[in-house]
Amino acid sequence: MTDLIATVERERDRDEFIRSGFKLLRLPAMSDHYSDVLERNVDYTCMSIGEILEEFITEELARRKDKATERRLRDARLWYPHADVNDISYEGKKVTRQQVLNLCRCSFIDAKAFVIITGSPRSGTTFLGCALGASSCRLKYRTLYVRYFDLLQEMSSARREPENLQEKLQQFKEAECLIIDDWMNADVSHNELVILREILDYRSKFGGTILISHTKVDLWKTRMVSETSYRTSLFETITKGATILEVN
């Protein structure tokens, strides 16, 4: 009886040592999985040592992937951080499921191209843009969402200190996936266009850009209050070769 008690105590100490060891080695998913094994929630009776180790490693990698995605989603500042293309209804919309699924592969980011989403207010344009942004986060692209007027406000605040201005410009220029919402929903002054060009002219070097607007693309020029050549140049930069999705 004494030997049995000693054996049970050794096994208990060993199990605690293994669980604690996983945590000390920063392998929390493996620690939790080992607890499941001890509680008989997982059965490894007919599995080889290699297969068991594979299961443990798979659990840890899945946990780390989820955490990394959560961090990218948090840093992206999406208006709808949990937007999912599977939740989009296509009934009564011009945009098709296949178009959206194609964009979810994020090849536009690698091509450093523009995607334009237009539609009336409350038609789901922002949700669609955020769903594409969430897809880019899951595919490990550094993503950043910003509303147009917030972008201007951030730039205006940063101008007070040259170092902050440069840092803020780099943030918008170099995001692998930049999403600008409320684009061209109101008239844009020449000074605003100067700021926008400073960002958008560099987008073709660093990544893809999603512009979300309630104004149809062919009316954007009328929103730009500037000289003709400047207006035309910016318009061509953001529309030439762009993928345009009309929600309604």
C-alpha positions in Angstrom: 0.0 0.0 0.0 2.8 2.3 0.9 4.5 1.7 -2.5 1.2 2.4 -4.3 0.9 5.8 -2.5 4.5 6.6 -3.3 3.9 5.8 -6.9 0.8 8.0 -7.1 2.6 10.8 -5.5 5.6 10.5 -7.9 3.2 10.5 -10.9 1.4 13.6 -9.5 4.7 15.4 -9.0 5.8 14.4 -12.5 2.6 15.7 -14.0 2.9 19.0 -12.2 6.5 19.2 -13.2 5.6 18.7 -16.9 2.8 21.2 -16.8 4.9 23.8 -15.0 7.8 23.1 -17.4 5.6 23.8 -20.4 4.6 27.2 -18.9 8.2 28.1 -18.0 9.2 27.3 -21.5 6.4 29.6 -22.7 4.4 26.7 -24.2 1.0 27.4 -22.6 -1.1 25.5 -25.2 1.0 22.4 -24.6 0.5 22.8 -20.8 -3.3 23.1 -21.3 -3.3 20.1 -23.7 -1.4 18.0 -21.1 -4.1 18.9 -18.6 -6.7 17.6 -21.0 -4.7 14.3 -21.3 -4.6 13.9 -17.5 -8.3 14.6 -17.3 -8.9 11.9 -19.9 -10.3 14.5 -22.4 -7.8 13.2 -25.0 -6.9 9.6 -25.6 -3.5 8.8 -26.9 -3.6 5.0 -26.2 -3.1 3.9 -29.8 -0.8 6.6 -30.9 3.0 6.6 -31.4 5.3 9.0 -29.5 5.8 10.9 -32.8 2.1 11.3 -33.3 1.6 12.4 -29.7 4.3 15.0 -30.1 2.8 16.2 -33.3 -0.5 16.8 -31.6 1.1 18.8 -28.8 3.1 20.9 -31.3 0.0 21.5 -33.4 -1.9 22.8 -30.3 0.9 25.3 -29.5 1.3 26.5 -33.1 -2.5 27.1 -33.4 -2.5 29.1 -30.2 0.4 31.3 -31.3 -1.2 31.8 -34.7 -4.4 33.0 -33.1 -2.6 35.4 -30.8 -0.5 36.8 -33.6 -3.7 37.4 -35.7 -5.4 39.0 -32.7 -2.5 41.4 -32.3 -2.6 42.3 -36.0 -6.3 42.9 -35.8 -5.9 45.1 -32.8 -3.1 47.1 -34.4 -5.2 47.5 -37.6 -7.8 49.5 -35.7 -10.6 48.2 -37.9 -14.0 49.8 -37.4 -15.4 46.2 -37.4 -12.5 44.2 -36.1 -14.4 40.9 -36.3 -15.9 41.5 -39.8 -16.0 38.3 -41.8 -16.7 37.8 -45.5 -18.9 34.8 -44.5 -21.3 37.3 -42.8 -21.9 39.4 -45.9 -25.3 39.2 -47.6 -25.2 39.6 -51.3 -28.9 39.9 -51.9 -29.8 43.0 -53.9 -26.1 44.0 -54.2 -24.0 44.4 -57.4 -20.9 43.0 -55.8 -20.7 39.2 -56.0 -19.4 36.7 -53.5 -16.8 35.5 -56.0 -15.4 39.0 -56.4 -15.0 39.3 -52.6 -13.5 35.9 -52.2 -10.9 36.7 -54.9 -9.9 39.9 -53.0 -9.7 38.0 -49.7 -6.7 36.2 -51.1 -5.0 39.7 -50.9 -3.1 39.5 -54.2 -3.9 43.2 -54.5 -1.5 43.8 -51.6 1.4 42.0 -53.3 0.5 43.8 -56.5 0.5 47.1 -54.6 -2.8 48.0 -56.2 -5.9 50.0 -55.3 -9.3 48.5 -54.4 -12.2 50.9 -54.4 -15.5 50.1 -52.7 -18.4 52.4 -53.3 -22.1 52.4 -52.2 -24.7 54.4 -50.5 -24.7 55.0 -46.7 -25.6 51.9 -44.7 -25.1 49.6 -47.7 -22.3 47.7 -46.0 -19.2 49.4 -47.6 -17.4 49.8 -44.3 -18.1 46.2 -43.2 -16.9 44.9 -46.6 -13.7 46.9 -46.3 -13.1 45.7 -42.8 -13.7 42.1 -43.8 -11.0 42.4 -46.4 -8.8 44.1 -43.8 -9.4 41.2 -41.4 -8.4 38.7 -44.1 -5.2 40.6 -44.7 -4.4 40.4 -41.0 -5.0 36.7 -41.0 -2.6 36.4 -43.9 0.0 38.2 -41.9 -0.1 41.6 -43.7 0.5 44.7 -41.6 -2.9 46.5 -41.9 -4.1 49.9 -40.9 -7.7 51.3 -41.1 -8.4 55.0 -40.8 -11.3 57.3 -41.5 -10.5 60.2 -43.9 -11.1 63.0 -41.4 -9.2 61.2 -38.6 -6.3 60.8 -41.0 -6.3 64.6 -41.6 -6.6 65.3 -37.9 -3.7 62.9 -37.1 -1.6 64.6 -39.8 -2.5 68.1 -38.5 -1.6 67.1 -34.9 1.7 65.6 -36.1 2.7 68.7 -38.0 3.4 70.5 -34.7 6.6 68.4 -34.3 8.5 67.5 -37.5 9.7 64.1 -36.1 6.1 63.1 -35.3 5.0 64.2 -38.8 7.6 62.0 -40.5 6.7 59.1 -38.3 3.0 59.5 -39.0 3.6 59.8 -42.8 5.7 56.6 -42.7 2.9 54.8 -40.9 0.4 55.5 -43.7 2.9 55.2 -46.5 4.3 51.9 -45.5 1.3 49.9 -44.2 1.1 46.8 -46.3 -2.7 47.2 -46.4 -4.0 50.7 -45.9 -7.8 51.2 -45.7 -9.2 54.8 -45.9 -12.9 55.1 -45.1 -15.2 58.0 -45.9 -13.1 58.8 -48.9 -14.3 61.7 -51.1 -17.6 62.0 -49.2 -17.1 65.8 -49.1 -15.1 68.4 -51.0 -11.4 68.1 -50.6 -9.3 71.2 -50.5 -6.0 71.7 -52.3 -4.1 71.6 -48.9 -5.8 68.3 -48.2 -4.9 66.9 -51.6 -1.2 67.8 -50.9 -1.3 65.7 -47.8 -3.1 62.8 -49.6 -0.6 62.8 -52.4 2.3 62.7 -50.0 0.8 59.4 -48.8 -0.8 57.9 -51.9 2.1 58.5 -54.3 4.1 56.1 -52.2 1.5 53.3 -51.9 2.7 51.6 -55.1 6.0 51.0 -53.3 4.8 49.5 -50.1 1.4 47.8 -50.4 -2.3 47.7 -51.4 -4.8 50.4 -50.6 -8.6 50.1 -50.0 -10.6 53.3 -50.5 -14.2 53.2 -49.2 -16.6 55.9 -50.4 -20.3 56.8 -50.7 -19.5 58.8 -53.8 -19.2 57.1 -57.3 -15.8 57.2 -58.7 -16.7 59.3 -61.8 -17.7 62.1 -59.4 -14.5 62.2 -57.4 -12.9 64.9 -59.6 -15.7 67.2 -58.8 -14.9 66.8 -55.1 -11.3 67.9 -55.6 -10.9 71.7 -55.2 -7.6 72.2 -57.0 -6.0 73.0 -60.3 -6.8 70.7 -63.1 -3.3 69.1 -63.5 -3.0 68.3 -59.8 -6.5 66.9 -59.6 -6.0 64.7 -62.7 -2.7 63.4 -61.5 -4.1 62.2 -58.2 -7.2 60.8 -59.8 -5.1 58.7 -62.1 -2.9 57.5 -59.3 -5.8 56.0 -57.4 -8.0 54.8 -60.2 -5.7 53.5 -63.0 -5.8 49.7 -62.8 -7.9 49.7 -59.6 -10.4 47.0 -58.8 -13.8 48.8 -58.3 -16.6 47.2 -56.3 -20.0 48.8 -56.4 -22.1 47.5 -53.5 -25.3 49.0 -54.9 
